[in-house]
Amino acid sequence: MENNDIDLRPAPVFAFIKVFPFMLLSLAFLILTWKVSEMFIFFSLGITSLALYRYTYIRKIDYLITAEFIRIRQGIFFKRTDQVEMYRVKDYIVTQPPVLQQFGLMNVILKTTDRENPVIWMRGIPRSELID
C-alpha cells in the first residue's frame, strides 16, 4: 500500500445501527420466553446469532482506494474481492441521512461503466474529503 492509498471500513457504530432492529427482536423473543413459553429462547438465540454474523460481516468489508483502482473485499467464510479501475467511475453521489450525520458518517455511491459492478456502494464510512 502506498502513502496516497486510502483504506476504509464501515464504522462500528454503522454496523451497530444495522443490527439494532435484530437485537430488539431478540429481546422481544426473550420477553416471550419469560411470559409465554421456553421455546421462544431458540428464536432469540437464532436472531442474536444472525445479528452477530451481520455485524461481523459489515465490519469485515474493506475498501482500498488507489489512484488506479478501487478494491472491495468482503465476506467472512466465503470471501469476495472486486476491483474497478478508476477510469470506469463516471459519477458519484454522497449521501448523509440524519442518523449518519449524528455519527460523522456518509454513504458514497459510485456509478461505473463496469459490467460486473455498475454501482458501488460504500456505506457507513467516516465523513471525509474522499471525493476530492
C-alpha positions as CSV (number, residue, x, y, z in Angstrom):
1,M,0.0,0.0,0.0
2,E,1.4,3.4,-1.0
3,N,1.2,6.6,1.0
4,N,-1.6,8.1,-1.0
5,D,-3.8,5.0,-0.9
6,I,-6.9,5.1,1.2
7,D,-8.1,2.1,3.2
8,L,-11.7,2.4,4.5
9,R,-14.1,0.2,6.5
10,P,-17.6,0.8,7.7
11,A,-17.6,2.3,11.2
12,P,-18.5,0.1,14.2
13,V,-21.4,2.4,15.0
14,F,-22.8,2.0,11.5
15,A,-22.7,-1.8,11.9
16,F,-24.5,-1.5,15.3
17,I,-27.2,0.7,13.7
18,K,-27.7,-2.0,11.1
19,V,-28.1,-4.8,13.6
20,F,-30.1,-2.9,16.2
21,P,-33.5,-4.0,14.9
22,F,-32.4,-7.6,15.2
23,M,-31.3,-7.1,18.8
24,L,-34.7,-5.6,19.6
25,L,-36.4,-8.5,18.0
26,S,-34.2,-10.9,20.0
27,L,-35.2,-9.0,23.2
28,A,-38.8,-9.4,22.3
29,F,-38.4,-13.1,22.0
30,L,-36.6,-13.2,25.4
31,I,-39.7,-11.5,26.9
32,L,-41.9,-14.0,25.2
33,T,-39.7,-16.8,26.7
34,W,-40.3,-15.3,30.1
35,K,-44.0,-14.7,29.7
36,V,-45.3,-17.5,27.4
37,S,-43.0,-20.5,26.7
38,E,-39.4,-21.5,27.0
39,M,-39.4,-22.5,23.3
40,F,-39.1,-18.9,22.3
41,I,-35.5,-18.9,23.6
42,F,-34.4,-20.7,20.4
43,F,-35.8,-17.9,18.2
44,S,-34.0,-15.3,20.4
45,L,-30.7,-17.2,20.1
46,G,-31.1,-17.6,16.3
47,I,-31.8,-13.9,15.8
48,T,-28.9,-13.0,18.1
49,S,-26.6,-15.2,16.1
50,L,-27.8,-13.6,12.9
51,A,-27.2,-10.1,14.3
52,L,-23.6,-11.1,15.4
53,Y,-22.9,-12.5,11.9
54,R,-24.3,-9.4,10.2
55,Y,-22.2,-7.1,12.5
56,T,-19.1,-9.1,11.7
57,Y,-19.8,-9.2,8.0
58,I,-20.3,-5.4,7.8
59,R,-17.1,-4.8,9.8
60,K,-15.1,-7.1,7.5
61,I,-15.9,-5.0,4.4
62,D,-12.7,-3.3,3.2
63,Y,-12.4,-0.6,0.6
64,L,-8.9,0.1,-0.8
65,I,-8.8,3.2,-3.0
66,T,-5.7,4.0,-5.0
67,A,-5.1,6.3,-7.9
68,E,-5.6,3.4,-10.4
69,F,-8.4,1.3,-8.9
70,I,-10.9,0.6,-6.1
71,R,-10.7,-2.8,-4.5
72,I,-13.6,-4.1,-2.4
73,R,-13.1,-7.1,-0.1
74,Q,-16.0,-8.6,1.8
75,G,-17.0,-11.9,3.4
76,I,-16.4,-14.0,6.4
77,F,-16.5,-17.6,5.3
78,F,-16.7,-17.0,1.5
79,K,-14.5,-14.1,0.7
80,R,-15.1,-12.0,-2.4
81,T,-12.8,-9.3,-3.9
82,D,-14.0,-6.9,-6.6
83,Q,-11.8,-4.4,-8.4
84,V,-12.9,-1.5,-10.6
85,E,-10.4,0.7,-12.4
86,M,-10.7,4.4,-11.7
87,Y,-11.2,5.4,-15.3
88,R,-14.5,3.4,-15.2
89,V,-16.0,5.6,-12.5
90,K,-18.3,8.1,-14.2
91,D,-20.3,9.7,-11.4
92,Y,-20.7,9.7,-7.7
93,I,-23.3,10.5,-5.1
94,V,-22.5,11.3,-1.4
95,T,-25.5,10.9,1.0
96,Q,-25.7,11.6,4.7
97,P,-29.0,10.5,6.3
98,P,-29.7,12.2,9.6
99,V,-28.6,9.1,11.6
100,L,-25.3,9.0,9.8
101,Q,-24.8,12.8,10.2
102,Q,-25.0,12.4,14.0
103,F,-22.1,10.0,13.9
104,G,-20.0,11.7,11.3
105,L,-20.5,9.0,8.6
106,M,-21.5,9.1,5.0
107,N,-22.5,6.8,2.1
108,V,-20.8,7.1,-1.2
109,I,-22.4,5.7,-4.4
110,L,-20.1,5.3,-7.4
111,K,-21.7,4.8,-10.8
112,T,-19.3,2.9,-13.2
113,T,-19.2,1.5,-16.7
114,D,-18.0,-1.8,-15.4
115,R,-20.4,-4.7,-16.3
116,E,-19.8,-6.7,-13.1
117,N,-20.1,-3.7,-10.8
118,P,-22.3,-0.9,-12.4
119,V,-22.9,0.6,-8.9
120,I,-20.6,0.5,-5.9
121,W,-22.0,1.4,-2.5
122,M,-19.5,2.4,0.2
123,R,-21.8,2.5,3.2
124,G,-21.1,3.9,6.7
125,I,-17.6,5.2,6.0
126,P,-16.2,8.1,8.1
127,R,-17.0,11.5,6.7
128,S,-14.0,12.9,4.8
129,E,-12.9,14.7,1.7
130,L,-12.6,11.3,-0.1
131,I,-14.2,12.6,-3.3
132,D,-11.6,15.3,-3.6
